[in-house]
Amino acid sequence: MAKTVCKNCGHKNPSSASVCENCGNFLFEEPKPVSSGVSQTAPVVEQETQMQETEPGNMQAQPENTTSQQAPVTIKVSGGGILQQLSTLSGFAILGVFFVMEYMGFLLDAYYFIIFLALIFAVPTLLRKVGSVITFSGLNFSFRNSGSADMYPLTEVDNVKIDQYNRVDQTMTINFRDSRPPLQVEFNSIMAFRSVIVAFSRRRIPIIPAGPTSNTGNAGP
């Protein structure tokens, strides 16, 4: 049987073959030099590189323009620390008074114990509520002693980010889901700051802790 010899690699192919079984070269056309294949593929690679650089996905990897973000609204909250501290000590103080009176024989009836037990739970709760710098009214909240009576929707709060937390500065930023600007709240009392964090945490608002550079100094026990 006659064989068709490939002019590119010299492989003998069947007479009915139109493409070389060894190198894939067309048997009835002039073979292309090997060097020409390299020179032709180079522009293709360069073209693919240019296309990848202009793809929308790669354009998104560029730094975003932060100038469009809204500037936060800053409010300063004063006070609230003394009553918060008293709320912690009041329960122990009432319990101490109870044991002293019991030791001295002043409590002769059983209902005195019930009264003191109710005071142990009621007085700290009342002091925390009165001394709290944040108030909740339905699905809204506001800050006392801030010079502003604005109400903010609790359902639109996305998260609370702690910016500064030390003995000198206590600052948090409340971010909202809607178009309203972030609310930056500055405190002058660690106890007031903690009470607000606890209030948001109890309502399942995500709390973002401060970074290592923001939490400087000892914030106290």
RODRENTI-781232 format. One line per field, with one value per residue: residue number from 1; x, z, y of N, C-alpha, C in turn. Coordinates in pm, whole numbers. Layout:
<pts>
i: c(NUM	...)
neast: c(X	...)
nup: c(Z	...)
nnorth: c(Y	...)
caeast: c(X	...)
caup: c(Z	...)
canorth: c(Y	...)
ceast: c(X	...)
cup: c(Z	...)
cnorth: c(Y	...)
</pts>
This chain:
<pts>
i: c(1	2	3	4	5	6	7	8	9	10	11	12	13	14	15	16	17	18	19	20	21	22	23	24	25	26	27	28	29	30	31	32	33	34	35	36	37	38	39	40	41	42	43	44	45	46	47	48	49	50	51	52	53	54	55	56	57	58	59	60	61	62	63	64	65	66	67	68	69	70	71	72	73	74	75	76	77	78	79	80	81	82	83	84	85	86	87	88	89	90	91	92	93	94	95	96	97	98	99	100	101	102	103	104	105	106	107	108	109	110	111	112	113	114	115	116	117	118	119	120	121	122	123	124	125	126	127	128	129	130	131	132	133	134	135	136	137	138	139	140	141	142	143	144	145	146	147	148	149	150	151	152	153	154	155	156	157	158	159	160	161	162	163	164	165	166	167	168	169	170	171	172	173	174	175	176	177	178	179	180	181	182	183	184	185	186	187	188	189	190	191	192	193	194	195	196	197	198	199	200	201	202	203	204	205	206	207	208	209	210	211	212	213	214	215	216	217	218	219	220	221)
neast: c(86	50	231	205	439	518	609	701	784	862	722	561	250	-83	-216	-465	-481	-505	-389	-95	-18	164	273	63	57	-61	-80	-85	-8	231	473	480	732	900	985	816	579	623	657	406	239	311	199	-66	-67	4	-215	-418	-333	-373	-650	-726	-646	-826	-1067	-1388	-1386	-1118	-1093	-1246	-1082	-928	-850	-1124	-1317	-1333	-1442	-1708	-1841	-2043	-1987	-1947	-2191	-2132	-2180	-2166	-2168	-2230	-2164	-2339	-2184	-2159	-2403	-2417	-2204	-2292	-2513	-2404	-2290	-2501	-2667	-2505	-2471	-2730	-2773	-2575	-2674	-2901	-2796	-2666	-2878	-3019	-2837	-2830	-3081	-3305	-3476	-3752	-3971	-4079	-4145	-3975	-3748	-3837	-3887	-3629	-3509	-3647	-3563	-3292	-3288	-3444	-3346	-3075	-3151	-3318	-3139	-2960	-3126	-3204	-2955	-2859	-2729	-2850	-3166	-3451	-3729	-3983	-3912	-3708	-3424	-3240	-3000	-2917	-2822	-2679	-2728	-2894	-3209	-3273	-3420	-3333	-3365	-3385	-3407	-3273	-3007	-2695	-2442	-2228	-1940	-1647	-1440	-1249	-1125	-1035	-888	-893	-1024	-1338	-1506	-1752	-1891	-2195	-2334	-2563	-2814	-2967	-2980	-2886	-2627	-2335	-2333	-2138	-2039	-1924	-1788	-1748	-1719	-1631	-1804	-2054	-2011	-1974	-2228	-2388	-2282	-2352	-2631	-2684	-2579	-2748	-2971	-2901	-2736	-2468	-2139	-1844	-1521	-1255	-948	-604	-452	-627	-726	-574	-389	-499	-823	-945	-1110)
nup: c(0	-80	71	230	278	540	498	698	934	839	879	785	646	597	259	238	436	540	721	912	1115	1315	1367	1309	1090	784	505	236	199	212	460	761	893	1205	1357	1280	1407	1674	1661	1582	1792	1996	1967	2020	2290	2406	2335	2477	2735	2749	2724	2960	3146	3104	3175	3345	3601	3683	3693	3913	4117	4176	4408	4593	4565	4830	4879	4840	5061	5344	5582	5933	6189	6481	6828	7171	7475	7809	8156	8359	8474	8757	8874	8752	8870	9136	9113	9097	9349	9523	9569	9724	9943	10051	10117	10312	10512	10583	10704	10923	11069	11120	11280	11501	11599	11509	11310	11334	11216	10943	10703	10668	10554	10296	10204	10201	10018	9784	9758	9705	9443	9309	9353	9235	8966	8917	8952	8742	8527	8558	8553	8303	7987	7749	7602	7530	7323	7223	6904	6871	6967	7180	7303	7625	7786	7575	7434	7221	7097	6915	6770	6690	6457	6577	6433	6200	6254	6166	6267	6555	6600	6786	6840	7005	7318	7617	7918	7870	7625	7497	7242	6999	6690	6529	6279	6011	5816	5624	5430	5602	5766	5942	6303	6534	6860	7147	7468	7817	8026	8137	8244	8151	7880	7870	7950	7733	7535	7642	7633	7355	7285	7417	7261	7037	6851	6628	6757	6687	6776	6896	6720	6768	6792	6881	7129	7363	7662	8000	8058	8294	8555)
nnorth: c(-119	221	483	799	1040	1252	1584	1742	1602	1357	1121	820	799	661	642	749	936	1274	1434	1440	1163	1178	1442	1609	1777	1921	1713	1778	2034	2298	2259	2444	2650	2581	2793	2995	2934	3000	3273	3349	3283	3450	3719	3646	3564	3806	3956	3821	3877	4154	4160	4034	4222	4423	4317	4317	4198	4221	4492	4555	4488	4703	4970	5090	5387	5590	5833	5867	5776	5848	6103	6050	6128	6300	6268	6364	6202	6253	6180	5934	5739	5720	5630	5385	5249	5254	5090	4840	4807	4843	4621	4448	4615	4636	4371	4343	4518	4376	4141	4255	4368	4137	4003	4168	4133	4275	4198	4038	3926	3717	3837	4050	3949	3893	4149	4266	4095	4158	4422	4385	4299	4491	4756	4774	4731	4950	5164	5113	5154	5422	5546	5483	5579	5540	5507	5312	5309	5142	5038	5213	5413	5635	5878	5988	6297	6403	6627	6607	6516	6325	6036	5703	5436	5110	4876	4925	4924	4814	4728	4772	4939	4937	5198	5337	5238	5288	5426	5695	5761	5671	5551	5481	5361	5363	5186	5202	5031	5159	5466	5658	5849	5715	5694	5841	5800	5953	5901	5991	5827	5511	5319	5402	5367	5088	5004	5075	4910	4660	4686	4695	4448	4268	4296	4166	4292	4308	4335	4493	4451	4670	4745	4632	4863	5051	4980	5080	5107	5042	4948	4918	4723)
caeast: c(0	131	239	228	542	500	722	744	856	908	645	486	108	-162	-243	-594	-471	-480	-314	8	-52	270	286	-60	75	-136	10	-92	29	370	488	516	853	876	1008	700	474	653	635	264	170	347	96	-189	-50	1	-353	-494	-296	-440	-792	-744	-629	-943	-1189	-1455	-1346	-991	-1112	-1302	-977	-864	-901	-1250	-1315	-1402	-1491	-1853	-1897	-2091	-1914	-2030	-2243	-2070	-2245	-2091	-2253	-2163	-2224	-2389	-2093	-2173	-2517	-2384	-2121	-2375	-2603	-2329	-2263	-2623	-2716	-2423	-2496	-2859	-2753	-2500	-2764	-2989	-2726	-2641	-3003	-3051	-2744	-2867	-3213	-3411	-3567	-3821	-4075	-4026	-4169	-3861	-3658	-3894	-3868	-3489	-3480	-3699	-3477	-3164	-3304	-3511	-3265	-2975	-3217	-3364	-3023	-2907	-3218	-3197	-2821	-2821	-2725	-2926	-3304	-3520	-3872	-4030	-3805	-3619	-3338	-3180	-2896	-2935	-2709	-2601	-2767	-2975	-3327	-3302	-3445	-3272	-3434	-3304	-3412	-3184	-2868	-2622	-2344	-2167	-1795	-1574	-1324	-1152	-1172	-931	-925	-905	-1122	-1433	-1578	-1810	-1959	-2314	-2358	-2701	-2834	-3028	-2893	-2844	-2483	-2300	-2342	-2020	-2075	-1808	-1825	-1648	-1729	-1619	-1923	-2161	-1975	-2003	-2372	-2442	-2240	-2435	-2767	-2690	-2551	-2870	-3065	-2841	-2670	-2327	-2040	-1713	-1423	-1152	-823	-499	-398	-727	-746	-449	-406	-582	-957	-995	-1183)
caup: c(0	-91	192	211	372	590	464	818	1027	770	918	677	676	492	144	256	543	497	830	964	1242	1413	1406	1282	978	665	416	100	202	248	607	818	977	1349	1414	1255	1506	1795	1638	1570	1920	2088	1971	2081	2435	2444	2322	2588	2856	2746	2749	3103	3224	3086	3215	3459	3730	3724	3723	4048	4216	4207	4533	4580	4598	4958	4896	4834	5189	5421	5705	6050	6276	6613	6947	7293	7586	7936	8278	8357	8533	8902	8905	8707	8974	9254	9090	9126	9493	9605	9611	9836	10058	10110	10179	10435	10612	10627	10798	11046	11146	11166	11389	11618	11646	11472	11215	11408	11133	10819	10585	10648	10460	10161	10165	10167	9896	9674	9741	9647	9297	9252	9359	9127	8835	8905	8933	8607	8431	8571	8518	8168	7894	7631	7631	7421	7316	7114	6815	6855	7082	7185	7405	7722	7815	7452	7369	7104	7127	6797	6787	6583	6446	6619	6331	6089	6298	6106	6365	6642	6594	6893	6784	7112	7447	7719	8029	7823	7517	7472	7122	6917	6569	6500	6135	5975	5687	5528	5374	5702	5794	6069	6425	6620	6996	7235	7610	7915	8137	8093	8285	8056	7755	7883	7959	7597	7466	7694	7585	7216	7278	7457	7148	6928	6752	6618	6814	6625	6875	6848	6678	6871	6811	6942	7268	7432	7803	8077	8070	8429	8571)
canorth: c(0	342	565	942	1083	1390	1668	1814	1515	1237	1004	759	792	597	728	818	1037	1412	1496	1351	1100	1203	1583	1683	1870	1888	1641	1829	2175	2320	2266	2574	2642	2576	2926	3081	2906	3074	3416	3376	3266	3558	3824	3596	3572	3947	4003	3766	3951	4283	4138	4005	4345	4509	4249	4384	4141	4276	4633	4566	4467	4829	5029	5161	5529	5606	5969	5868	5737	5961	6135	6017	6233	6280	6320	6340	6162	6280	6125	5798	5642	5706	5543	5249	5189	5232	4976	4717	4798	4857	4489	4401	4702	4596	4240	4365	4574	4268	4054	4330	4376	4001	3970	4248	4092	4367	4134	3933	3866	3657	3920	4139	3885	3909	4289	4285	4020	4238	4540	4344	4291	4608	4879	4778	4745	5087	5251	5093	5215	5568	5592	5447	5692	5505	5472	5243	5335	5059	4998	5326	5441	5769	5893	6095	6385	6420	6751	6576	6434	6244	5894	5625	5307	4996	4772	4960	4918	4702	4682	4872	4922	5004	5269	5360	5185	5295	5516	5833	5773	5563	5594	5376	5405	5284	5184	5172	4965	5251	5570	5755	5842	5650	5775	5824	5840	5968	5892	6032	5732	5372	5247	5436	5302	4945	4982	5082	4787	4552	4706	4652	4305	4197	4305	4088	4378	4268	4426	4476	4502	4762	4684	4635	4997	5136	4942	5109	5139	4953	5003	4898	4598)
ceast: c(90	122	263	324	518	626	777	829	906	832	566	342	36	-195	-373	-590	-443	-400	-214	-32	48	273	162	-49	-9	-40	14	-67	175	382	534	638	817	889	889	589	497	622	489	191	200	245	-33	-181	-57	-140	-438	-462	-365	-589	-817	-732	-751	-1073	-1252	-1414	-1215	-1001	-1169	-1196	-905	-923	-1027	-1235	-1398	-1458	-1643	-1917	-1934	-2007	-2003	-2076	-2196	-2154	-2161	-2188	-2174	-2238	-2264	-2301	-2117	-2286	-2493	-2297	-2202	-2469	-2532	-2309	-2390	-2674	-2638	-2446	-2626	-2846	-2674	-2586	-2857	-2920	-2695	-2766	-3046	-2963	-2782	-3008	-3325	-3514	-3632	-3924	-4014	-4044	-4057	-3762	-3706	-3873	-3724	-3451	-3530	-3613	-3344	-3172	-3359	-3421	-3155	-3037	-3264	-3248	-2963	-2995	-3210	-3061	-2778	-2826	-2800	-3065	-3367	-3670	-3927	-3913	-3708	-3534	-3281	-3080	-2929	-2806	-2618	-2632	-2852	-3089	-3365	-3322	-3390	-3340	-3342	-3300	-3318	-3037	-2802	-2522	-2296	-2018	-1729	-1448	-1213	-1210	-1053	-975	-950	-1018	-1208	-1524	-1629	-1879	-2074	-2342	-2500	-2708	-2890	-2928	-2846	-2695	-2456	-2306	-2223	-2051	-1949	-1857	-1712	-1652	-1722	-1744	-2040	-2136	-2010	-2152	-2437	-2405	-2327	-2578	-2781	-2668	-2674	-2975	-3008	-2789	-2523	-2233	-1905	-1609	-1321	-1027	-719	-443	-497	-746	-616	-478	-497	-717	-1016	-1075	-1326)
cup: c(0	38	153	319	410	560	586	910	962	806	798	720	567	381	158	361	484	601	882	1099	1351	1461	1378	1168	859	561	276	96	242	400	652	906	1125	1410	1392	1355	1634	1778	1628	1702	2016	2087	2035	2232	2481	2437	2436	2718	2863	2775	2896	3187	3215	3122	3334	3593	3780	3757	3864	4155	4252	4333	4506	4623	4723	4978	4895	4966	5269	5547	5825	6125	6418	6722	7068	7408	7715	8050	8260	8427	8680	8937	8859	8810	9100	9236	9120	9275	9577	9654	9728	9961	10128	10179	10309	10546	10668	10731	10930	11132	11197	11285	11517	11668	11610	11379	11284	11323	11001	10699	10564	10547	10317	10113	10122	10040	9773	9649	9675	9495	9236	9247	9252	8989	8812	8881	8794	8503	8436	8524	8377	8076	7766	7673	7507	7433	7196	7033	6787	6981	7068	7299	7495	7735	7693	7382	7245	7146	7009	6835	6665	6577	6483	6511	6214	6129	6240	6203	6446	6646	6705	6834	6887	7242	7543	7825	7982	7723	7510	7358	7048	6796	6540	6350	6106	5838	5582	5489	5477	5733	5925	6185	6513	6757	7081	7380	7695	8038	8081	8128	8191	7921	7759	7886	7821	7519	7511	7641	7439	7203	7318	7348	7021	6814	6746	6672	6751	6721	6811	6809	6787	6895	6879	7089	7344	7576	7871	8100	8207	8437	8525)
cnorth: c(123	421	710	988	1229	1469	1743	1727	1387	1112	954	738	717	696	805	928	1173	1490	1395	1295	1130	1348	1665	1781	1825	1827	1700	1978	2186	2330	2403	2560	2648	2714	3018	3058	2982	3220	3449	3365	3380	3670	3779	3605	3716	4001	3951	3838	4085	4268	4110	4130	4435	4440	4320	4330	4197	4424	4653	4548	4595	4888	5110	5306	5552	5746	5975	5828	5862	5979	6105	6141	6204	6344	6282	6315	6180	6214	5980	5697	5616	5610	5400	5177	5161	5113	4844	4697	4796	4723	4434	4485	4663	4461	4253	4422	4466	4180	4125	4336	4240	3962	4044	4219	4187	4302	4014	3862	3818	3748	4023	4080	3901	4052	4314	4211	4096	4361	4505	4339	4419	4731	4880	4795	4887	5183	5237	5159	5367	5620	5558	5568	5663	5460	5411	5269	5260	5007	5111	5342	5581	5772	6011	6177	6404	6552	6730	6485	6345	6098	5819	5488	5191	4889	4801	4959	4794	4643	4801	4845	5003	5066	5286	5306	5181	5394	5658	5849	5648	5611	5472	5439	5309	5297	5136	5106	5061	5359	5671	5740	5769	5749	5742	5882	5840	5973	5950	5942	5591	5293	5275	5369	5153	4917	4987	4957	4669	4563	4661	4501	4223	4198	4245	4176	4336	4376	4394	4534	4593	4685	4696	4774	5089	5109	4958	5147	5040	5017	4981	4771	4613)
</pts>
